[in-house]
Amino acid sequence: MPIYEFECEGCGAVFEELVAADVAAPACPECGAERTRRLMSAVSAPSRMPRGAGVRSDESRRREKVAARQDRITESRKRRAAGEKP
Ligand SMILES: [Zn+2]
């Protein structure tokens, strides 16, 4: 869930709220006015890891490495099995 910055239209206070994107703007914590508007800057929550394309590509690269290693192990096993046969 992203943290959004809101600005109160009543008193001009700027505050941060952790809200879902489709939830209505929260009331101002300073004066209680419900006329607040969301500022454009969305800050991702610091406790969350980014889930971007970079993370996904890293994961797929790791999976490829594991698959390649397993291929090599299978190949060497096959070769050993073939060599042991009379
Ligand atoms: Zn206010």
PDB file of the backbone (N, CA, C, O) and the ligand in Angstrom, with CONECT records:
HET     ZN  A 101       1
ATOM      1  N   MET A   1       0.854  -1.198   0.000  1.00  0.00           N
ATOM      2  CA  MET A   1       0.000   0.000   0.000  1.00  0.00           C
ATOM      3  C   MET A   1       0.889   1.247   0.000  1.00  0.00           C
ATOM      4  O   MET A   1       1.789   1.361   0.832  1.00  0.00           O
ATOM      5  N   PRO A   2       0.650   2.163  -0.906  1.00  0.00           N
ATOM      6  CA  PRO A   2       1.515   3.348  -0.975  1.00  0.00           C
ATOM      7  C   PRO A   2       1.123   4.412   0.038  1.00  0.00           C
ATOM      8  O   PRO A   2      -0.027   4.483   0.473  1.00  0.00           O
ATOM      9  N   ILE A   3       2.094   5.236   0.404  1.00  0.00           N
ATOM     10  CA  ILE A   3       1.838   6.401   1.258  1.00  0.00           C
ATOM     11  C   ILE A   3       1.649   7.604   0.341  1.00  0.00           C
ATOM     12  O   ILE A   3       2.504   7.907  -0.491  1.00  0.00           O
ATOM     13  N   TYR A   4       0.518   8.283   0.504  1.00  0.00           N
ATOM     14  CA  TYR A   4       0.258   9.465  -0.307  1.00  0.00           C
ATOM     15  C   TYR A   4       0.332  10.697   0.570  1.00  0.00           C
ATOM     16  O   TYR A   4       0.062  10.658   1.770  1.00  0.00           O
ATOM     17  N   GLU A   5       0.710  11.793  -0.074  1.00  0.00           N
ATOM     18  CA  GLU A   5       0.703  13.081   0.610  1.00  0.00           C
ATOM     19  C   GLU A   5      -0.612  13.769   0.312  1.00  0.00           C
ATOM     20  O   GLU A   5      -1.050  13.816  -0.838  1.00  0.00           O
ATOM     21  N   PHE A   6      -1.234  14.298   1.337  1.00  0.00           N
ATOM     22  CA  PHE A   6      -2.493  15.024   1.167  1.00  0.00           C
ATOM     23  C   PHE A   6      -2.318  16.459   1.645  1.00  0.00           C
ATOM     24  O   PHE A   6      -1.549  16.748   2.562  1.00  0.00           O
ATOM     25  N   GLU A   7      -3.053  17.336   0.996  1.00  0.00           N
ATOM     26  CA  GLU A   7      -3.046  18.733   1.411  1.00  0.00           C
ATOM     27  C   GLU A   7      -4.457  19.128   1.779  1.00  0.00           C
ATOM     28  O   GLU A   7      -5.388  18.897   1.008  1.00  0.00           O
ATOM     29  N   CYS A   8      -4.628  19.714   2.937  1.00  0.00           N
ATOM     30  CA  CYS A   8      -5.934  20.146   3.392  1.00  0.00           C
ATOM     31  C   CYS A   8      -6.292  21.462   2.719  1.00  0.00           C
ATOM     32  O   CYS A   8      -5.500  22.405   2.699  1.00  0.00           O
ATOM     33  N   GLU A   9      -7.498  21.508   2.169  1.00  0.00           N
ATOM     34  CA  GLU A   9      -7.927  22.741   1.509  1.00  0.00           C
ATOM     35  C   GLU A   9      -8.460  23.743   2.527  1.00  0.00           C
ATOM     36  O   GLU A   9      -8.631  24.922   2.219  1.00  0.00           O
ATOM     37  N   GLY A  10      -8.720  23.264   3.737  1.00  0.00           N
ATOM     38  CA  GLY A  10      -9.223  24.151   4.776  1.00  0.00           C
ATOM     39  C   GLY A  10      -8.123  24.960   5.428  1.00  0.00           C
ATOM     40  O   GLY A  10      -8.202  26.187   5.485  1.00  0.00           O
ATOM     41  N   CYS A  11      -7.081  24.274   5.927  1.00  0.00           N
ATOM     42  CA  CYS A  11      -6.018  24.957   6.671  1.00  0.00           C
ATOM     43  C   CYS A  11      -4.668  24.880   5.978  1.00  0.00           C
ATOM     44  O   CYS A  11      -3.704  25.510   6.414  1.00  0.00           O
ATOM     45  N   GLY A  12      -4.596  24.106   4.895  1.00  0.00           N
ATOM     46  CA  GLY A  12      -3.353  24.052   4.134  1.00  0.00           C
ATOM     47  C   GLY A  12      -2.325  23.077   4.684  1.00  0.00           C
ATOM     48  O   GLY A  12      -1.190  23.027   4.211  1.00  0.00           O
ATOM     49  N   ALA A  13      -2.728  22.305   5.684  1.00  0.00           N
ATOM     50  CA  ALA A  13      -1.798  21.346   6.267  1.00  0.00           C
ATOM     51  C   ALA A  13      -1.505  20.221   5.273  1.00  0.00           C
ATOM     52  O   ALA A  13      -2.395  19.761   4.559  1.00  0.00           O
ATOM     53  N   VAL A  14      -0.250  19.788   5.239  1.00  0.00           N
ATOM     54  CA  VAL A  14       0.157  18.669   4.382  1.00  0.00           C
ATOM     55  C   VAL A  14       0.487  17.485   5.283  1.00  0.00           C
ATOM     56  O   VAL A  14       1.279  17.605   6.218  1.00  0.00           O
ATOM     57  N   PHE A  15      -0.115  16.366   4.997  1.00  0.00           N
ATOM     58  CA  PHE A  15       0.130  15.189   5.836  1.00  0.00           C
ATOM     59  C   PHE A  15       0.218  13.947   4.961  1.00  0.00           C
ATOM     60  O   PHE A  15      -0.229  13.938   3.814  1.00  0.00           O
ATOM     61  N   GLU A  16       0.804  12.903   5.526  1.00  0.00           N
ATOM     62  CA  GLU A  16       0.967  11.652   4.796  1.00  0.00           C
ATOM     63  C   GLU A  16      -0.013  10.627   5.336  1.00  0.00           C
ATOM     64  O   GLU A  16      -0.230  10.526   6.543  1.00  0.00           O
ATOM     65  N   GLU A  17      -0.603   9.864   4.415  1.00  0.00           N
ATOM     66  CA  GLU A  17      -1.533   8.811   4.822  1.00  0.00           C
ATOM     67  C   GLU A  17      -1.236   7.553   4.022  1.00  0.00           C
ATOM     68  O   GLU A  17      -0.957   7.609   2.825  1.00  0.00           O
ATOM     69  N   LEU A  18      -1.301   6.414   4.710  1.00  0.00           N
ATOM     70  CA  LEU A  18      -1.128   5.126   4.054  1.00  0.00           C
ATOM     71  C   LEU A  18      -2.511   4.666   3.596  1.00  0.00           C
ATOM     72  O   LEU A  18      -3.310   4.190   4.402  1.00  0.00           O
ATOM     73  N   VAL A  19      -2.790   4.812   2.297  1.00  0.00           N
ATOM     74  CA  VAL A  19      -4.125   4.508   1.801  1.00  0.00           C
ATOM     75  C   VAL A  19      -4.049   3.715   0.504  1.00  0.00           C
ATOM     76  O   VAL A  19      -3.064   3.786  -0.232  1.00  0.00           O
ATOM     77  N   ALA A  20      -5.103   2.965   0.241  1.00  0.00           N
ATOM     78  CA  ALA A  20      -5.244   2.317  -1.059  1.00  0.00           C
ATOM     79  C   ALA A  20      -5.551   3.378  -2.102  1.00  0.00           C
ATOM     80  O   ALA A  20      -6.087   4.439  -1.782  1.00  0.00           O
ATOM     81  N   ALA A  21      -5.209   3.086  -3.348  1.00  0.00           N
ATOM     82  CA  ALA A  21      -5.310   4.087  -4.406  1.00  0.00           C
ATOM     83  C   ALA A  21      -6.763   4.496  -4.651  1.00  0.00           C
ATOM     84  O   ALA A  21      -7.033   5.631  -5.043  1.00  0.00           O
ATOM     85  N   ASP A  22      -7.694   3.574  -4.421  1.00  0.00           N
ATOM     86  CA  ASP A  22      -9.086   3.875  -4.762  1.00  0.00           C
ATOM     87  C   ASP A  22      -9.900   4.390  -3.576  1.00  0.00           C
ATOM     88  O   ASP A  22     -11.106   4.605  -3.699  1.00  0.00           O
ATOM     89  N   VAL A  23      -9.248   4.587  -2.432  1.00  0.00           N
ATOM     90  CA  VAL A  23      -9.947   5.072  -1.247  1.00  0.00           C
ATOM     91  C   VAL A  23     -10.038   6.592  -1.302  1.00  0.00           C
ATOM     92  O   VAL A  23      -9.113   7.261  -1.762  1.00  0.00           O
ATOM     93  N   ALA A  24     -11.145   7.126  -0.835  1.00  0.00           N
ATOM     94  CA  ALA A  24     -11.337   8.577  -0.813  1.00  0.00           C
ATOM     95  C   ALA A  24     -10.311   9.235   0.102  1.00  0.00           C
ATOM     96  O   ALA A  24      -9.757   8.597   0.997  1.00  0.00           O
ATOM     97  N   ALA A  25     -10.069  10.515  -0.138  1.00  0.00           N
ATOM     98  CA  ALA A  25      -9.085  11.251   0.638  1.00  0.00           C
ATOM     99  C   ALA A  25      -9.494  11.273   2.114  1.00  0.00           C
ATOM    100  O   ALA A  25     -10.668  11.474   2.423  1.00  0.00           O
ATOM    101  N   PRO A  26      -8.551  11.071   3.018  1.00  0.00           N
ATOM    102  CA  PRO A  26      -8.862  11.080   4.451  1.00  0.00           C
ATOM    103  C   PRO A  26      -9.059  12.508   4.971  1.00  0.00           C
ATOM    104  O   PRO A  26      -8.656  13.485   4.338  1.00  0.00           O
ATOM    105  N   ALA A  27      -9.681  12.592   6.122  1.00  0.00           N
ATOM    106  CA  ALA A  27      -9.914  13.909   6.722  1.00  0.00           C
ATOM    107  C   ALA A  27      -8.607  14.483   7.247  1.00  0.00           C
ATOM    108  O   ALA A  27      -7.676  13.753   7.587  1.00  0.00           O
ATOM    109  N   CYS A  28      -8.564  15.792   7.303  1.00  0.00           N
ATOM    110  CA  CYS A  28      -7.367  16.475   7.782  1.00  0.00           C
ATOM    111  C   CYS A  28      -7.164  16.202   9.281  1.00  0.00           C
ATOM    112  O   CYS A  28      -8.096  16.368  10.067  1.00  0.00           O
ATOM    113  N   PRO A  29      -5.962  15.787   9.677  1.00  0.00           N
ATOM    114  CA  PRO A  29      -5.709  15.524  11.107  1.00  0.00           C
ATOM    115  C   PRO A  29      -5.564  16.813  11.913  1.00  0.00           C
ATOM    116  O   PRO A  29      -5.629  16.788  13.142  1.00  0.00           O
ATOM    117  N   GLU A  30      -5.369  17.937  11.225  1.00  0.00           N
ATOM    118  CA  GLU A  30      -5.171  19.218  11.912  1.00  0.00           C
ATOM    119  C   GLU A  30      -6.498  19.865  12.286  1.00  0.00           C
ATOM    120  O   GLU A  30      -6.702  20.266  13.432  1.00  0.00           O
ATOM    121  N   CYS A  31      -7.417  19.964  11.288  1.00  0.00           N
ATOM    122  CA  CYS A  31      -8.670  20.682  11.533  1.00  0.00           C
ATOM    123  C   CYS A  31      -9.906  19.799  11.324  1.00  0.00           C
ATOM    124  O   CYS A  31     -11.029  20.219  11.602  1.00  0.00           O
ATOM    125  N   GLY A  32      -9.690  18.578  10.835  1.00  0.00           N
ATOM    126  CA  GLY A  32     -10.810  17.661  10.667  1.00  0.00           C
ATOM    127  C   GLY A  32     -11.596  17.863   9.386  1.00  0.00           C
ATOM    128  O   GLY A  32     -12.588  17.170   9.162  1.00  0.00           O
ATOM    129  N   ALA A  33     -11.180  18.788   8.546  1.00  0.00           N
ATOM    130  CA  ALA A  33     -11.882  19.037   7.294  1.00  0.00           C
ATOM    131  C   ALA A  33     -11.741  17.841   6.361  1.00  0.00           C
ATOM    132  O   ALA A  33     -10.683  17.215   6.289  1.00  0.00           O
ATOM    133  N   GLU A  34     -12.820  17.535   5.649  1.00  0.00           N
ATOM    134  CA  GLU A  34     -12.781  16.414   4.716  1.00  0.00           C
ATOM    135  C   GLU A  34     -12.357  16.852   3.320  1.00  0.00           C
ATOM    136  O   GLU A  34     -12.192  16.027   2.421  1.00  0.00           O
ATOM    137  N   ARG A  35     -12.186  18.143   3.154  1.00  0.00           N
ATOM    138  CA  ARG A  35     -11.756  18.645   1.845  1.00  0.00           C
ATOM    139  C   ARG A  35     -10.238  18.607   1.757  1.00  0.00           C
ATOM    140  O   ARG A  35      -9.560  19.621   1.928  1.00  0.00           O
ATOM    141  N   THR A  36      -9.735  17.441   1.494  1.00  0.00           N
ATOM    142  CA  THR A  36      -8.296  17.286   1.299  1.00  0.00           C
ATOM    143  C   THR A  36      -8.054  16.759  -0.103  1.00  0.00           C
ATOM    144  O   THR A  36      -8.881  16.037  -0.661  1.00  0.00           O
ATOM    145  N   ARG A  37      -6.917  17.124  -0.662  1.00  0.00           N
ATOM    146  CA  ARG A  37      -6.614  16.614  -2.000  1.00  0.00           C
ATOM    147  C   ARG A  37      -5.272  15.900  -1.988  1.00  0.00           C
ATOM    148  O   ARG A  37      -4.338  16.287  -1.287  1.00  0.00           O
ATOM    149  N   ARG A  38      -5.212  14.864  -2.775  1.00  0.00           N
ATOM    150  CA  ARG A  38      -4.000  14.054  -2.833  1.00  0.00           C
ATOM    151  C   ARG A  38      -2.970  14.741  -3.721  1.00  0.00           C
ATOM    152  O   ARG A  38      -3.263  15.143  -4.847  1.00  0.00           O
ATOM    153  N   LEU A  39      -1.774  14.866  -3.194  1.00  0.00           N
ATOM    154  CA  LEU A  39      -0.688  15.426  -3.998  1.00  0.00           C
ATOM    155  C   LEU A  39      -0.141  14.334  -4.904  1.00  0.00           C
ATOM    156  O   LEU A  39      -0.329  13.146  -4.642  1.00  0.00           O
ATOM    157  N   MET A  40       0.532  14.739  -5.965  1.00  0.00           N
ATOM    158  CA  MET A  40       0.948  13.776  -6.987  1.00  0.00           C
ATOM    159  C   MET A  40       2.038  12.822  -6.510  1.00  0.00           C
ATOM    160  O   MET A  40       2.143  11.700  -7.006  1.00  0.00           O
ATOM    161  N   SER A  41       2.845  13.261  -5.554  1.00  0.00           N
ATOM    162  CA  SER A  41       3.976  12.441  -5.142  1.00  0.00           C
ATOM    163  C   SER A  41       3.504  11.272  -4.294  1.00  0.00           C
ATOM    164  O   SER A  41       2.941  11.457  -3.215  1.00  0.00           O
ATOM    165  N   ALA A  42       3.739  10.075  -4.792  1.00  0.00           N
ATOM    166  CA  ALA A  42       3.430   8.869  -4.033  1.00  0.00           C
ATOM    167  C   ALA A  42       4.728   8.259  -3.561  1.00  0.00           C
ATOM    168  O   ALA A  42       5.613   7.952  -4.359  1.00  0.00           O
ATOM    169  N   VAL A  43       4.837   8.084  -2.248  1.00  0.00           N
ATOM    170  CA  VAL A  43       6.047   7.505  -1.667  1.00  0.00           C
ATOM    171  C   VAL A  43       5.737   6.077  -1.259  1.00  0.00           C
ATOM    172  O   VAL A  43       4.770   5.827  -0.540  1.00  0.00           O
ATOM    173  N   SER A  44       6.548   5.149  -1.711  1.00  0.00           N
ATOM    174  CA  SER A  44       6.306   3.759  -1.344  1.00  0.00           C
ATOM    175  C   SER A  44       6.682   3.556   0.118  1.00  0.00           C
ATOM    176  O   SER A  44       7.634   4.157   0.616  1.00  0.00           O
ATOM    177  N   ALA A  45       5.931   2.711   0.791  1.00  0.00           N
ATOM    178  CA  ALA A  45       6.159   2.454   2.202  1.00  0.00           C
ATOM    179  C   ALA A  45       7.565   1.893   2.414  1.00  0.00           C
ATOM    180  O   ALA A  45       7.990   1.004   1.676  1.00  0.00           O
ATOM    181  N   PRO A  46       8.300   2.409   3.426  1.00  0.00           N
ATOM    182  CA  PRO A  46       9.694   1.984   3.621  1.00  0.00           C
ATOM    183  C   PRO A  46       9.823   0.520   4.039  1.00  0.00           C
ATOM    184  O   PRO A  46      10.875  -0.086   3.834  1.00  0.00           O
ATOM    185  N   SER A  47       8.763  -0.059   4.625  1.00  0.00           N
ATOM    186  CA  SER A  47       8.860  -1.439   5.098  1.00  0.00           C
ATOM    187  C   SER A  47       8.707  -2.440   3.961  1.00  0.00           C
ATOM    188  O   SER A  47       8.979  -3.628   4.136  1.00  0.00           O
ATOM    189  N   ARG A  48       8.274  -1.969   2.803  1.00  0.00           N
ATOM    190  CA  ARG A  48       8.026  -2.874   1.672  1.00  0.00           C
ATOM    191  C   ARG A  48       9.213  -2.884   0.725  1.00  0.00           C
ATOM    192  O   ARG A  48       9.854  -1.859   0.494  1.00  0.00           O
ATOM    193  N   MET A  49       9.491  -4.054   0.186  1.00  0.00           N
ATOM    194  CA  MET A  49      10.522  -4.160  -0.834  1.00  0.00           C
ATOM    195  C   MET A  49       9.910  -3.765  -2.174  1.00  0.00           C
ATOM    196  O   MET A  49       8.745  -4.070  -2.429  1.00  0.00           O
ATOM    197  N   PRO A  50      10.666  -3.098  -3.026  1.00  0.00           N
ATOM    198  CA  PRO A  50      10.118  -2.742  -4.342  1.00  0.00           C
ATOM    199  C   PRO A  50       9.868  -3.978  -5.193  1.00  0.00           C
ATOM    200  O   PRO A  50      10.681  -4.901  -5.245  1.00  0.00           O
ATOM    201  N   ARG A  51       8.742  -3.967  -5.846  1.00  0.00           N
ATOM    202  CA  ARG A  51       8.407  -5.091  -6.713  1.00  0.00           C
ATOM    203  C   ARG A  51       8.399  -4.626  -8.166  1.00  0.00           C
ATOM    204  O   ARG A  51       7.367  -4.661  -8.836  1.00  0.00           O
ATOM    205  N   GLY A  52       9.526  -4.205  -8.625  1.00  0.00           N
ATOM    206  CA  GLY A  52       9.620  -3.697  -9.994  1.00  0.00           C
ATOM    207  C   GLY A  52      10.084  -4.762 -10.957  1.00  0.00           C
ATOM    208  O   GLY A  52      10.177  -5.941 -10.613  1.00  0.00           O
ATOM    209  N   ALA A  53      10.379  -4.324 -12.182  1.00  0.00           N
ATOM    210  CA  ALA A  53      10.856  -5.249 -13.211  1.00  0.00           C
ATOM    211  C   ALA A  53      12.236  -5.780 -12.842  1.00  0.00           C
ATOM    212  O   ALA A  53      12.578  -6.914 -13.175  1.00  0.00           O
ATOM    213  N   GLY A  54      13.021  -4.969 -12.161  1.00  0.00           N
ATOM    214  CA  GLY A  54      14.368  -5.394 -11.774  1.00  0.00           C
ATOM    215  C   GLY A  54      14.340  -6.599 -10.864  1.00  0.00           C
ATOM    216  O   GLY A  54      15.122  -7.533 -11.039  1.00  0.00           O
ATOM    217  N   VAL A  55      13.448  -6.586  -9.897  1.00  0.00           N
ATOM    218  CA  VAL A  55      13.347  -7.708  -8.968  1.00  0.00           C
ATOM    219  C   VAL A  55      12.937  -8.965  -9.716  1.00  0.00           C
ATOM    220  O   VAL A  55      13.473 -10.048  -9.483  1.00  0.00           O
ATOM    221  N   ARG A  56      11.970  -8.804 -10.625  1.00  0.00           N
ATOM    222  CA  ARG A  56      11.466  -9.951 -11.375  1.00  0.00           C
ATOM    223  C   ARG A  56      12.557 -10.547 -12.267  1.00  0.00           C
ATOM    224  O   ARG A  56      12.681 -11.768 -12.369  1.00  0.00           O
ATOM    225  N   SER A  57      13.345  -9.685 -12.911  1.00  0.00           N
ATOM    226  CA  SER A  57      14.389 -10.185 -13.810  1.00  0.00           C
ATOM    227  C   SER A  57      15.484 -10.885 -13.005  1.00  0.00           C
ATOM    228  O   SER A  57      16.053 -11.878 -13.456  1.00  0.00           O
ATOM    229  N   ASP A  58      15.775 -10.361 -11.809  1.00  0.00           N
ATOM    230  CA  ASP A  58      16.748 -11.019 -10.950  1.00  0.00           C
ATOM    231  C   ASP A  58      16.289 -12.422 -10.607  1.00  0.00           C
ATOM    232  O   ASP A  58      17.082 -13.364 -10.614  1.00  0.00           O
ATOM    233  N   GLU A  59      15.007 -12.558 -10.308  1.00  0.00           N
ATOM    234  CA  GLU A  59      14.458 -13.851  -9.922  1.00  0.00           C
ATOM    235  C   GLU A  59      14.504 -14.831 -11.095  1.00  0.00           C
ATOM    236  O   GLU A  59      14.853 -15.997 -10.916  1.00  0.00           O
ATOM    237  N   SER A  60      14.154 -14.362 -12.287  1.00  0.00           N
ATOM    238  CA  SER A  60      14.160 -15.243 -13.458  1.00  0.00           C
ATOM    239  C   SER A  60      15.593 -15.649 -13.800  1.00  0.00           C
ATOM    240  O   SER A  60      15.842 -16.771 -14.240  1.00  0.00           O
ATOM    241  N   ARG A  61      16.544 -14.710 -13.591  1.00  0.00           N
ATOM    242  CA  ARG A  61      17.942 -15.026 -13.861  1.00  0.00           C
ATOM    243  C   ARG A  61      18.418 -16.134 -12.904  1.00  0.00           C
ATOM    244  O   ARG A  61      19.141 -17.047 -13.303  1.00  0.00           O
ATOM    245  N   ARG A  62      17.999 -16.033 -11.644  1.00  0.00           N
ATOM    246  CA  ARG A  62      18.388 -17.027 -10.649  1.00  0.00           C
ATOM    247  C   ARG A  62      17.807 -18.392 -11.044  1.00  0.00           C
ATOM    248  O   ARG A  62      18.470 -19.423 -10.931  1.00  0.00           O
ATOM    249  N   ARG A  63      16.551 -18.368 -11.512  1.00  0.00           N
ATOM    250  CA  ARG A  63      15.899 -19.613 -11.900  1.00  0.00           C
ATOM    251  C   ARG A  63      16.635 -20.260 -13.081  1.00  0.00           C
ATOM    252  O   ARG A  63      16.783 -21.481 -13.140  1.00  0.00           O
ATOM    253  N   GLU A  64      17.095 -19.419 -14.021  1.00  0.00           N
ATOM    254  CA  GLU A  64      17.834 -19.925 -15.176  1.00  0.00           C
ATOM    255  C   GLU A  64      19.133 -20.575 -14.730  1.00  0.00           C
ATOM    256  O   GLU A  64      19.515 -21.628 -15.242  1.00  0.00           O
ATOM    257  N   LYS A  65      19.819 -19.943 -13.769  1.00  0.00           N
ATOM    258  CA  LYS A  65      21.081 -20.495 -13.263  1.00  0.00           C
ATOM    259  C   LYS A  65      20.845 -21.863 -12.653  1.00  0.00           C
ATOM    260  O   LYS A  65      21.594 -22.803 -12.918  1.00  0.00           O
ATOM    261  N   VAL A  66      19.802 -21.981 -11.832  1.00  0.00           N
ATOM    262  CA  VAL A  66      19.489 -23.247 -11.174  1.00  0.00           C
ATOM    263  C   VAL A  66      19.177 -24.314 -12.214  1.00  0.00           C
ATOM    264  O   VAL A  66      19.635 -25.452 -12.107  1.00  0.00           O
ATOM    265  N   ALA A  67      18.393 -23.938 -13.221  1.00  0.00           N
ATOM    266  CA  ALA A  67      18.027 -24.888 -14.274  1.00  0.00           C
ATOM    267  C   ALA A  67      19.264 -25.350 -15.024  1.00  0.00           C
ATOM    268  O   ALA A  67      19.396 -26.533 -15.336  1.00  0.00           O
ATOM    269  N   ALA A  68      20.183 -24.415 -15.319  1.00  0.00           N
ATOM    270  CA  ALA A  68      21.407 -24.761 -16.038  1.00  0.00           C
ATOM    271  C   ALA A  68      22.247 -25.729 -15.205  1.00  0.00           C
ATOM    272  O   ALA A  68      22.813 -26.684 -15.738  1.00  0.00           O
ATOM    273  N   ARG A  69      22.327 -25.480 -13.907  1.00  0.00           N
ATOM    274  CA  ARG A  69      23.114 -26.352 -13.034  1.00  0.00           C
ATOM    275  C   ARG A  69      22.511 -27.756 -13.028  1.00  0.00           C
ATOM    276  O   ARG A  69      23.231 -28.752 -13.099  1.00  0.00           O
ATOM    277  N   GLN A  70      21.200 -27.821 -12.943  1.00  0.00           N
ATOM    278  CA  GLN A  70      20.539 -29.134 -12.921  1.00  0.00           C
ATOM    279  C   GLN A  70      20.750 -29.866 -14.239  1.00  0.00           C
ATOM    280  O   GLN A  70      20.894 -31.088 -14.252  1.00  0.00           O
ATOM    281  N   ASP A  71      20.770 -29.127 -15.353  1.00  0.00           N
ATOM    282  CA  ASP A  71      21.042 -29.728 -16.659  1.00  0.00           C
ATOM    283  C   ASP A  71      22.425 -30.355 -16.659  1.00  0.00           C
ATOM    284  O   ASP A  71      22.608 -31.477 -17.131  1.00  0.00           O
ATOM    285  N   ARG A  72      23.415 -29.610 -16.119  1.00  0.00           N
ATOM    286  CA  ARG A  72      24.794 -30.100 -16.094  1.00  0.00           C
ATOM    287  C   ARG A  72      24.888 -31.369 -15.245  1.00  0.00           C
ATOM    288  O   ARG A  72      25.564 -32.325 -15.625  1.00  0.00           O
ATOM    289  N   ILE A  73      24.212 -31.375 -14.097  1.00  0.00           N
ATOM    290  CA  ILE A  73      24.243 -32.536 -13.213  1.00  0.00           C
ATOM    291  C   ILE A  73      23.635 -33.743 -13.928  1.00  0.00           C
ATOM    292  O   ILE A  73      24.177 -34.847 -13.872  1.00  0.00           O
ATOM    293  N   THR A  74      22.511 -33.521 -14.597  1.00  0.00           N
ATOM    294  CA  THR A  74      21.846 -34.597 -15.325  1.00  0.00           C
ATOM    295  C   THR A  74      22.761 -35.149 -16.415  1.00  0.00           C
ATOM    296  O   THR A  74      22.853 -36.360 -16.614  1.00  0.00           O
ATOM    297  N   GLU A  75      23.439 -34.235 -17.120  1.00  0.00           N
ATOM    298  CA  GLU A  75      24.334 -34.643 -18.212  1.00  0.00           C
ATOM    299  C   GLU A  75      25.492 -35.492 -17.670  1.00  0.00           C
ATOM    300  O   GLU A  75      25.813 -36.542 -18.228  1.00  0.00           O
ATOM    301  N   SER A  76      26.114 -35.030 -16.579  1.00  0.00           N
ATOM    302  CA  SER A  76      27.259 -35.764 -16.031  1.00  0.00           C
ATOM    303  C   SER A  76      26.809 -37.123 -15.498  1.00  0.00           C
ATOM    304  O   SER A  76      27.543 -38.107 -15.589  1.00  0.00           O
ATOM    305  N   ARG A  77      25.620 -37.168 -14.952  1.00  0.00           N
ATOM    306  CA  ARG A  77      25.093 -38.456 -14.471  1.00  0.00           C
ATOM    307  C   ARG A  77      24.890 -39.417 -15.638  1.00  0.00           C
ATOM    308  O   ARG A  77      25.221 -40.600 -15.555  1.00  0.00           O
ATOM    309  N   LYS A  78      24.338 -38.883 -16.725  1.00  0.00           N
ATOM    310  CA  LYS A  78      24.097 -39.706 -17.918  1.00  0.00           C
ATOM    311  C   LYS A  78      25.415 -40.252 -18.448  1.00  0.00           C
ATOM    312  O   LYS A  78      25.530 -41.426 -18.798  1.00  0.00           O
ATOM    313  N   ARG A  79      26.432 -39.344 -18.497  1.00  0.00           N
ATOM    314  CA  ARG A  79      27.739 -39.750 -19.032  1.00  0.00           C
ATOM    315  C   ARG A  79      28.364 -40.826 -18.148  1.00  0.00           C
ATOM    316  O   ARG A  79      28.926 -41.805 -18.639  1.00  0.00           O
ATOM    317  N   ARG A  80      28.253 -40.621 -16.823  1.00  0.00           N
ATOM    318  CA  ARG A  80      28.826 -41.584 -15.890  1.00  0.00           C
ATOM    319  C   ARG A  80      28.118 -42.929 -16.040  1.00  0.00           C
ATOM    320  O   ARG A  80      28.754 -43.982 -16.069  1.00  0.00           O
ATOM    321  N   ALA A  81      26.792 -42.873 -16.135  1.00  0.00           N
ATOM    322  CA  ALA A  81      26.010 -44.105 -16.278  1.00  0.00           C
ATOM    323  C   ALA A  81      26.381 -44.821 -17.572  1.00  0.00           C
ATOM    324  O   ALA A  81      26.480 -46.048 -17.600  1.00  0.00           O
ATOM    325  N   ALA A  82      26.585 -44.057 -18.642  1.00  0.00           N
ATOM    326  CA  ALA A  82      26.945 -44.646 -19.942  1.00  0.00           C
ATOM    327  C   ALA A  82      28.333 -45.268 -19.865  1.00  0.00           C
ATOM    328  O   ALA A  82      28.581 -46.328 -20.440  1.00  0.00           O
ATOM    329  N   GLY A  83      29.252 -44.589 -19.138  1.00  0.00           N
ATOM    330  CA  GLY A  83      30.644 -45.085 -19.044  1.00  0.00           C
ATOM    331  C   GLY A  83      30.719 -46.353 -18.204  1.00  0.00           C
ATOM    332  O   GLY A  83      31.550 -47.224 -18.460  1.00  0.00           O
ATOM    333  N   GLU A  84      29.858 -46.456 -17.210  1.00  0.00           N
ATOM    334  CA  GLU A  84      29.918 -47.630 -16.326  1.00  0.00           C
ATOM    335  C   GLU A  84      29.344 -48.865 -16.990  1.00  0.00           C
ATOM    336  O   GLU A  84      29.604 -49.996 -16.580  1.00  0.00           O
ATOM    337  N   LYS A  85      28.548 -48.618 -18.037  1.00  0.00           N
ATOM    338  CA  LYS A  85      27.935 -49.775 -18.700  1.00  0.00           C
ATOM    339  C   LYS A  85      28.974 -50.528 -19.549  1.00  0.00           C
ATOM    340  O   LYS A  85      29.823 -49.867 -20.146  1.00  0.00           O
ATOM    341  N   PRO A  86      28.963 -51.769 -19.634  1.00  0.00           N
ATOM    342  CA  PRO A  86      29.911 -52.556 -20.407  1.00  0.00           C
ATOM    343  C   PRO A  86      29.744 -52.404 -21.929  1.00  0.00           C
ATOM    344  O   PRO A  86      30.485 -53.017 -22.696  1.00  0.00           O
TER     345      PRO A  86
HETATM  346 ZN    ZN A 101      -7.007  21.116   7.779  1.00  0.00          ZN2+
END
